[in-house]
Amino acid sequence: MTAGAGKSEIIFPESFFPAEGFKTQLTPLYARTALFCGKIDIAVVSVEMTSLPQAEVDLLKKIASKETDVTEDRCYICVTHTFSSPHILPNLKEKNEELTQALRTAVGNSARDAKANLKAARLKLGRDECLANCNRDIKTEDGWWVSDCGSGPSNKTATVVSAEALDGSLLFALVHYAVQSSVLDGSLMPDGCKAVSSDLAGMACAEIEETTPGAIAIFLMGAAGDQAPARKAKSLRKSDSGFIETDIGDMGIEMCRDLGHMIAESANNAIKKGVIIDCEEIGTDTAEFLVPAQKMPNMHSLKPTLHWDYVLDGKSMVSIEAFHIGPIAFLCVKPELNCVTGDKIIEDSPFGYTLVLTMVNGGAKYMADAESYDRFTYEAMNSPFGKGAAEMLVEYSVCLLRKINK
């Protein structure tokens, strides 16, 4: 196998700010590409954005394909889901053009560099515990809501798939972990505005790259629909009178760095513990299926509640994709899955190692587990999918993984 990686900054023009409440930029945002070339070629592109419209995903796949010679169906566009980045919004034409041009340029450059940097390589896989996340669902007197102090299930495993040259030097590391990059979500700086940031995932990647010059770190988000950073700058805090929302402002920057360091430290430990993987066999496949759909509410009207009327709205088509490199399976979905859903796919997978990647090749909002609908959690209420959809996705995902496990 040969492997290579590239990285390019998403450079905002000076005229872009202010936009969407953002006035300053704390850290650079990057596009990163990892390229695997063997019997089948695969490109994994990660961009430090909150989300991407489907049309933009499709265009980025074309760009990545052109620069790497990997077919579009084997180009996987991922977002780190940093909440501290602007969106591509339909009503902001001029800002959108500036943002999309910066994004497309960065993706093209990173993909081009990944191909130019191809070297004979071996793959390793390592794991380490990381305590940078927590379940975000908390029970209040008024119903379930979101914070950074939930006691529900949380996957604490950081898994790293690394590619190293035959001389032992690290080419790139795919860092898989279940957490939303939302430490600074909605937090205001001293000027009263938000600041663009790669948040904890980007800071973790930057630290890994700093400690291993020449290597590129790429964050892949796991089943993080209900997984928040262990601390957030703006969050609900318990008080004698109940839960109140607090915002520590720019003090959250150091909090963000600390949590990013925790991920980086666990990733570096996983790299050191990595075992060589037989990567001769590579396979890919896709599946589509219908799930129950429900009407989406105005997300800004949502609040904790002891009862919620879900309004069913027919069926919705869901697509999933999977590829494997030897015993490592990557299950790629668009919806944001909760921890228990991701863990169930891993438990039932026929592969020795299974990574569940969310918000890949597009985003589809939350797809919560059945219990979340019974509790009226934010993930269940703010979902285009009806109760039972997540359990159907598990079933189809495992079938797809069995299919490619030849």
ZAVO-657926 format. One record per residue (C-alpha): x, y, z. Coordinates in pm, whole numbers, plus 50000, padded with zeros to 5 digits. Example, Ala and Ser with C-alpha at 12.3 -4.5 7.8 and 13.67 -1.06 7.14 Angstrom:
# ZAVO-657926
512304955050780 513674989450714 
This chain:
# ZAVO-657926
500005000050000 500985036149946 499595064250157 499895101850176 498285132350330 497925169250266 496765199650460 495705234650356 494315264150549 490795276750478 491695313450438 488935338650492 489275371850307 489365402750528 485985413350391 484325381650527 483975393750886 481695401051059 479485371750960 476905351151149 477935367151478 481655359551421 484005389251432 487435374751507 489385342651446 491125324351731 492665295851534 493095287351165 490675262951004 492055235750777 491105210450515 493055177950542 493145148050307 494365112450371 494915090050071 495105051850071 496195035149748 496104997449708 493814973549523 491215001149571 492035037849625 490295057349903 490395094449991 489245107650329 488795145550335 488205163950662 487185200450683 486985221051000 483405232350952 480155227551144 478325211650851 478055213250473 475045214450238 474705184050016 475425204049700 478725215949846 479645180449955 479045168049601 481235195549457 484045188649706 483935151849612 484485161949249 487425183949348 488995156749563 488465131149288 490075153149024 493155160149238 493685124549363 492365103149074 490175084949328 486645078949198 484015101549354 482215072349519 485395065049716 485955100749833 484565106150183 483955142350287 483905146250667 483395176450892 484905180451237 481595196551340 483195226151513 480365248451627 482715278351609 482735281651232 480355299350993 477755280650790 477055281950420 473655298650434 471275303450140 470405339650227 474005352250241 475095351149877 478235372749897 479475356750220 478715322250081 480815328749772 483765339649983 483415309950218 482875283349952 485775296249742 488095294350043 486825259550126 487155245949772 490655259949734 491765244050061 490245210049979 491845210449633 495245219749773 495125193550048 494045166249804 496765175949557 499395174849830 498155141149952 498775126149610 502165143049580 503155129349922 502355092649849 504885068249994 505075031050053 503445027050392 502165003450658 499085009350869 498815006451245 495855007751482 496005017951846 493555027652118 493645047352438 491145059852694 490225096552669 488105115552922 487485146752713 483815138752649 480635131752846 476995123952783 475255157452746 471665147552836 470685158953184 467385155553368 465865187453504 462545193553681 461125204953349 462415175653146 465605164552972 467995190352829 471625194152721 474685203752924 478175190552994 477385170353303 475155141753192 475565107653354 474425086353059 476575063352843 479725077552688 482325060352471 485755069952608 487845052052346 490105072052116 491125050651818 493945060551585 494605045451243 498075057251150 500105054150832 503845053250864 506545052350600 508795021950582 511485041550768 509075044651063 508195081551018 504535090551072 502715101950757 499275107850905 496965097651187 493195093751164 491935102351512 488475087951582 486625099951890 482985106151986 482625142652081 481055173951940 483565202151896 481455226252097 483525239252388 483105274752259 479625269852114 477715302852149 480265317252391 480915354352353 484315370952361 484905404352542 483785423452230 480355407052256 480845385651944 481765349551874 485205338951751 485975313851476 487825283751613 488645247851526 487625240251887 488945210252077 489205186551777 491245211151574 493425220351870 494085183251927 495115178651564 497365209351578 499115195951891 499675161551735 501165178051426 503365200251642 504735170651839 505345150351521 506635174551255 505755163950902 502755142951006 499135152950952 496365145751206 492795141651084 489845141251325 486955117751251 483815122951460 482205092051607 478645087151735 478545120551915 474895131151892 474665130352272 478385134652346 479545169052462 482985180952571 483555173452938 483515211252996 481955239452795 482395276952812 478645282652789 476465256652956 473835248753214 475085247853570 473225233953869 472395259054141 470215259954452 467375273654241 467765248153960 469795249653641 471115282953515 473065291153199 476505306353243 479155318352996 482795322453101 483675340052774 487315340852667 488305319752969 486835291352763 489795293252525 492105277552783 489415251852862 489315243352493 493105239552478 493065216852785 490465193452634 492235193852299 495425184152482 493625154752642 492595141752299 496085147752158 497715129952451 495415099752414 495975099552036 499755100552079 499515071752329 497405052252080 499975058451806 502735045052030 500655014152114 499645008351753 499914973451602 500584967251234 497474959151033 497304936250730 495904960350472 496024938850159 492234935250131 490204966950072 486484968749997 483634993949976 479854992849941 476705013250007 473095007450110 469835026950108 466665020650308 463505038150427 462945048550789 460095066350970 460175104150927 458795131651146 458195168751106 460975191451229 460135218751483 461655253351498 464825244151689 464875278051863 461475270352021 462675238452185 463055236652563 462935210252837 459525193752847 457745165053018 455715157652706 456195161852333 453915153152042 456015138151764 454335143551428 455055115151188 455645125150828 455855094350607 459175078150523 462685091250463 465435075450255 468715070050439 472005061050273 475005045650448 478485038050318 481205014650438 484775006850348 487324984450506 491084982250500 491974947550618 490284941750957 489384978651005 485844988450899 484705024350857 480915027850872 479985062250735 476595078550792 475105113250752 472935115051068 474305123051412 473935091051612 473825087051987 476435067352177 474305036052231 473585033751857 477255035751763 478185010552032 475544986051907 476934987351552 480434980851688 479184952151906 477424934551617 480024941751348 481884911751201 485144931751182 487864931351442 487834969451452 484864990951356 484795028951350 481405045851319 481825079451144 479005104951144 478245135250924 480125119550632 479255130050275 476535152650410 474595159250728 471105147750824 470595161351177 470005138551477 468885102351465 468265093951830 467795059851991 464325048352093 464775056052464 465585092252382 462145095852223 460525082852540 462475108352747 461765137352505 465425146652471 466695174452247 468125149052002 464745131951964 462675163651934 465095180551693 465175151751446 463715145851099 463545108551180 460865090151374 461275066351664 462835033551552 464965048551272 468225044451465 467505008051539 466815002051168 470105019151082 471934995251314 470384965451138 471214977750789 474704988650893 475594954451029 474224938050712 476384961250500 479464953650709 478834916450675 478514921050299 481954937050262 483554912750506 484414887250238 
